[in-house]
Amino acid sequence: MDRIEYEKMHAVEDRMWWYHGLHANLLTAFARTGRARVGLRVLDAGCGTGGFLAKLGRAMPGLERIGMDVEPIAAELTAARASIPVCVASINQLPFAPGSLGAIFSADVLYHRAVDQDRALADLHRCLAPDGVLVLSLPAYDWMFSAHDRAVHTARRYTRTRLERLLRAAGFAEVRTSYWNSLLFPLMVMRRKLMKTSGAASDVMPYPAPIEFLFRAAMRFENFLLRCGIALPFGGSVLAVAIKHG
């Protein structure tokens, strides 16, 4: 992404409703696999400014966390925020040995125009140990492409079926998916498709306190459903968990 988008992310990641929902869903998806354990080496591939890795450390303090991003500014911000090792590298060619990682998170990375999604998924599979876990979140539906996508260099959006097919083709035998950001999806459609916006700016921004309160409540309810194992039928993003069998 452009530097300004990293700066916006860093400014709002700890307080914006969307990031609260994303991070909670990533944690829930991983916790439901039952594979978290002390000493497990975990990578955030495309860690942005480190908000998720900081929350992961608080929620599961026994994990060995590693950050990685293609942009040096992101690596610097993550290292400062999460106090962990961070490397500068591309998800197209991960700098890790085969089978060296117990879990990998990657939120809103594969969609990027600089990413070869098939090559990236193959390399994510390579780096995971047997029974390792991959947790992804990606934007949903090509028809939802908008000014926001132009601002963050989106090349593709996904459906559950498409993402499941890609993960199985990469060698993952066990795949579970769900949409999320479902309750607020009608508002997202209105903003992205019906309201004309000038320029090409992302939707990453601070929101008024009442809106934050209501939108966070919607995210908490969706997260409760995901914790209960209920897959949501539509939404602005796709959440996926894939297991590498030995």
C-alpha positions in Angstrom: 0.0 0.0 0.0 1.0 3.6 -0.2 2.7 5.1 2.8 -0.3 7.2 3.7 -2.4 4.1 4.1 0.1 2.6 6.6 0.0 5.9 8.5 -3.8 5.9 8.6 -3.8 2.2 9.7 -1.3 3.0 12.5 -3.4 5.9 13.7 -6.7 4.0 14.0 -5.9 0.3 14.2 -6.3 0.2 18.0 -9.7 2.0 18.1 -11.5 1.5 14.8 -14.5 -1.0 14.9 -13.4 -2.8 11.7 -10.0 -3.7 13.1 -11.6 -4.8 16.4 -13.8 -7.2 14.4 -11.1 -8.5 12.2 -8.7 -9.2 15.0 -11.3 -10.9 17.1 -12.3 -13.1 14.2 -8.7 -14.1 13.5 -8.2 -15.0 17.2 -11.5 -17.0 17.3 -10.7 -18.9 14.1 -7.3 -19.9 15.5 -8.6 -20.8 19.0 -11.2 -23.1 17.5 -8.5 -25.2 15.9 -7.2 -26.2 19.4 -3.6 -25.9 18.2 -2.4 -23.0 20.3 0.4 -24.0 22.7 3.3 -22.5 24.4 6.3 -22.0 22.2 4.4 -22.4 18.9 6.0 -20.3 16.2 3.5 -18.0 14.6 3.9 -15.6 11.6 1.7 -12.7 10.6 2.4 -12.6 6.9 1.7 -9.0 5.9 1.5 -7.6 9.4 0.8 -4.0 8.5 1.5 -1.8 11.5 1.4 -4.6 14.1 -2.0 -4.2 15.8 -3.0 -7.8 15.5 0.3 -9.2 16.6 0.1 -7.0 19.8 -3.4 -8.4 20.5 -2.3 -11.9 19.8 0.5 -11.5 22.3 -2.0 -10.4 25.0 -4.5 -13.1 24.2 -2.0 -16.0 23.8 1.2 -14.9 25.6 3.0 -18.2 25.2 3.3 -18.0 21.4 6.6 -17.2 19.6 5.4 -14.3 17.3 7.1 -13.1 14.1 6.0 -10.3 11.9 6.6 -9.8 8.2 5.7 -7.2 5.7 7.0 -6.1 2.3 7.2 -2.4 3.4 10.1 -1.3 5.7 7.9 1.4 7.3 5.4 -1.4 8.3 8.1 -3.5 9.8 9.4 -0.6 11.8 5.9 0.3 13.2 5.2 -3.4 14.0 8.5 -3.9 15.8 7.8 -0.8 18.0 4.2 -1.7 18.7 4.5 -5.4 19.4 8.1 -5.7 20.6 8.9 -8.8 18.4 11.2 -9.7 15.5 9.9 -8.4 12.2 11.4 -9.1 8.7 11.0 -7.3 5.4 10.0 -9.8 2.7 7.3 -10.7 0.2 4.6 -13.2 0.7 5.5 -14.5 -2.8 8.8 -15.9 -1.3 8.7 -16.4 2.4 12.2 -16.4 4.1 11.4 -19.4 6.3 12.5 -23.0 6.2 10.0 -25.7 5.1 7.9 -26.8 8.0 9.3 -24.2 10.4 6.0 -22.4 11.4 3.1 -23.8 13.5 0.6 -21.2 12.4 0.4 -18.3 9.9 -2.1 -15.4 9.8 -2.5 -13.3 6.8 -5.2 -10.6 6.7 -5.9 -8.7 3.5 -2.7 -9.5 1.6 -3.4 -12.1 -1.1 -5.8 -9.7 -2.8 -3.0 -7.2 -3.6 -1.9 -6.5 -7.2 1.8 -7.3 -6.2 0.9 -10.8 -5.0 0.9 -13.9 -7.0 -1.8 -15.7 -5.1 -1.1 -19.2 -6.2 2.7 -18.9 -5.6 2.0 -17.3 -2.2 -0.4 -20.0 -1.1 2.1 -22.7 -2.2 4.8 -21.0 -0.1 2.6 -20.6 2.9 1.8 -24.3 2.7 5.6 -25.1 2.4 6.5 -23.1 5.5 3.8 -24.7 7.8 4.7 -27.8 9.8 2.4 -30.8 9.6 -0.9 -30.0 11.3 0.0 -26.3 11.0 -2.8 -23.7 10.7 -3.3 -21.0 8.1 -5.8 -18.2 8.9 -6.8 -15.8 6.2 -9.2 -12.9 5.9 -9.8 -11.4 2.5 -12.3 -8.9 0.8 -15.4 -10.5 -0.6 -17.1 -10.3 -4.1 -15.5 -8.8 -7.2 -18.7 -6.7 -7.8 -17.8 -4.8 -4.6 -14.7 -3.3 -6.2 -14.7 0.5 -5.4 -12.6 3.5 -4.7 -11.4 1.9 -1.5 -9.9 -1.0 -3.5 -8.1 1.4 -5.8 -6.6 3.1 -2.8 -5.2 -0.1 -1.3 -4.2 -1.7 -4.6 -6.8 -4.5 -4.8 -6.4 -6.8 -7.7 -9.1 -9.4 -6.8 -11.8 -10.1 -4.3 -13.1 -13.5 -3.2 -16.0 -15.8 -2.5 -16.0 -18.7 0.0 -16.1 -21.2 -2.9 -13.3 -19.5 -4.8 -11.0 -19.3 -1.7 -11.8 -22.9 -0.7 -10.8 -24.1 -4.2 -7.5 -22.1 -4.1 -6.6 -23.5 -0.7 -7.2 -27.1 -1.7 -5.2 -26.6 -4.9 -2.3 -25.4 -2.7 -2.4 -28.7 -0.8 -4.6 -27.9 2.3 -6.8 -30.9 3.0 -9.0 -29.4 5.7 -10.6 -26.0 4.9 -13.4 -24.1 6.7 -14.7 -20.7 5.6 -17.3 -18.1 6.6 -18.1 -14.6 5.6 -18.0 -11.8 8.2 -19.1 -8.1 8.4 -22.5 -9.4 7.5 -24.8 -7.2 9.7 -23.3 -4.0 8.3 -22.9 -5.3 4.7 -26.0 -3.3 3.4 -24.4 -0.1 4.7 -21.1 -1.2 3.0 -22.9 -1.7 -0.3 -24.5 1.7 -0.1 -21.3 3.4 0.7 -19.1 1.6 -1.9 -21.6 1.3 -4.8 -24.3 3.9 -4.4 -22.4 6.9 -2.9 -20.0 8.6 -5.2 -16.7 9.5 -3.6 -14.1 11.9 -4.9 -10.5 10.6 -5.5 -9.3 7.2 -4.4 -9.2 7.1 -0.6 -9.7 4.0 1.6 -12.4 3.7 4.2 -9.8 3.6 7.0 -10.7 6.5 9.2 -11.9 7.4 12.7 -15.7 7.2 13.2 -17.8 9.2 15.7 -18.2 7.5 19.1 -21.9 6.5 18.7 -21.2 4.8 15.3 -18.1 3.1 16.8 -20.3 1.8 19.7 -23.0 0.4 17.3 -20.6 -1.1 14.8 -18.5 -2.7 17.5 -21.7 -4.3 18.9 -22.4 -5.7 15.5 -18.9 -7.2 15.3 -19.2 -8.7 18.8 -22.4 -10.4 17.9 -20.9 -11.8 14.7 -17.9 -13.0 16.6 -20.2 -14.8 19.1 -21.8 -16.7 16.2 -18.3 -17.6 14.8 -17.3 -18.9 18.2 -20.4 -21.1 18.2 -19.3 -22.6 14.8 -21.9 -20.8 12.7 -20.8 -19.8 9.2 -22.2 -16.5 8.1 -23.8 -16.7 4.6 -22.6 -13.3 3.2 -20.5 -10.3 4.2 -17.9 -7.9 3.2 -15.0 -10.3 3.9 -14.2 -14.0 3.8 -12.6 -15.7 6.8 -10.8 -19.0 6.2 -9.0 -21.6 8.3 -6.9 -24.3 6.5 -4.9 -27.2 8.1 -1.8 -28.7 6.5 -2.0 -32.5 7.1 1.3 -34.4 7.5 
